[in-house]
Amino acid sequence: MDIVLIILAVILAFFVVTFAIYWFNIDMKLVRKVYDLLQKHYDKMKRDKKL
């Protein structure tokens, strides 16, 4: 019986964490930060003007 309660607690904790990520849009905020860092990197690169 203890194992079932532990499994249910883990499932509930996982649901709460993923719901908070969804509710506060944390995933897209993180993607925006990574995008800004990558944009700085690629803006500094030399370009070959031939297409």
C-alpha positions in Angstrom: 0.0 0.0 0.0 2.9 2.4 0.7 4.2 1.9 -2.8 0.9 2.9 -4.3 0.8 6.1 -2.2 4.4 6.9 -3.3 3.6 6.4 -6.9 0.5 8.5 -6.6 2.5 11.3 -4.9 5.1 11.2 -7.7 2.4 11.4 -10.4 0.7 14.3 -8.6 3.9 16.2 -8.1 4.8 15.7 -11.8 1.3 17.0 -12.8 1.7 20.0 -10.5 5.1 20.9 -11.9 4.0 20.5 -15.6 0.8 22.5 -14.9 2.9 25.3 -13.4 5.2 25.3 -16.4 2.1 25.5 -18.7 0.3 28.1 -16.6 3.2 30.6 -16.3 4.4 29.9 -19.9 7.9 29.1 -18.6 8.9 27.0 -21.5 8.4 29.8 -24.0 10.2 32.3 -21.7 13.2 29.9 -21.7 13.1 29.5 -25.5 13.1 33.3 -25.9 16.2 33.6 -23.7 18.0 30.9 -25.7 16.9 32.6 -29.0 18.3 35.9 -27.9 21.6 34.4 -27.0 21.8 32.5 -30.3 20.8 35.6 -32.2 23.8 37.5 -30.7 26.1 34.7 -31.7 24.8 34.5 -35.3 24.8 38.3 -35.8 28.6 38.3 -35.1 29.4 35.7 -37.7 31.0 36.8 -40.9 28.8 36.2 -43.9 29.7 35.0 -47.4 27.9 37.5 -49.6 27.7 35.0 -52.5 24.4 33.2 -52.7 
